[in-house]
Each structure stands twice: as C-alpha cells, then as structure tokens.
Amino acid sequence: MEEMEIAINATTSDVVKIWMNWMMIIFLSSIFFTYKHVSARFIFISLFIAFPIALIIFNITKSPYLVGASHIIIWIPLAIYLIKVEVIGKVEKLKSVYGVYLILLLATIVISLFFDIRDTALILLGMKDPFI
C-alpha cells in the first residue's frame, strides 16, 4: 500500500491530489445518508471494494495510472444503478439534500471515469508509458 501511495504521489500533480481528496470526501459523505437510503450504503461499500482492487492492480502492474481501472470496474455499475434507481423519474427527490449529494457524486464519478478510461486505454494501446 505504501509503495502504491509513493508511486501515485510521484506521478500526480497537486490538482490531481486535490481531486483525489474530493473523491474520498464525496464517497465517505455517503455515511450520513446510510441510515435512510439503501443506495448510500452501496456507495459507501463501493469505496471499500474499489480500494483492494486498486491495490491488486497496482501490485500486478506497478503502474499508478492503472489504479483507476478499479474505478471502471466498480463505479460504472454503481453509476448505472444510481441513475436507474435514484435519478430517472425522481426529479423531486433530487431537490433534497440527498439529491444534491447524488448529483455531486455522479458528476464526480463521470469526471473521474473519463480520465480513468482514457488513461487505461492509452496504456493498453501503448500510447502512454504506464510508469511516468
């Protein structure tokens, strides 16, 4: 785990580190909604499922850029679930505090997935060095 943290810190800018902190905050914030919303429980659990997958990916590849593949594996199904269960046809629900939280979370997931998919594709296509 320490090796992965060192590799990520060595290859990421301060802006990316701020983004990573934001992602942690937005996912951990789901705990405030777990008592009332099943989906919030899935969000919270997804954080703890993605992390060991990221560790496994890093231990196999040693590439800090492929760690985002854990987000692809976990967050795409989570985002689809949230959109189907919490968003479609529930405009009034989105006007609540939980609804605002869901919008922020889904925006965070989409933005992160854009970069994770891009990095993973570039590495797999040999267009990006997985270690720089």
RATA-V686300 format. One line per field, one symbol per residue. psi: psi as a letter, one per 20 degrees, with the letter a starting at -180 (. if undefined). burial: 1 if it has 24 or more other C-alpha atoms within 12 Angstrom, else 0. A space follows every 10 residues. Layout:
BEGIN
psi->???
burial->???
END
This chain:
BEGIN
psi->ghgggggghh jqrhghhggh ggggghghih hiihhhohhh gggghhgihh ghgggggghg hjohhihihh gggghghggg gggghigpjl ghhiirghgg ggggghgggg gghghggggg ghghijippi i.
burial->0001001100 0000000000 0011011111 1010000011 0111011001 1011101100 0111111111 1111110110 0110011000 0000000110 1110110111 0110011011 0010000001 00
END
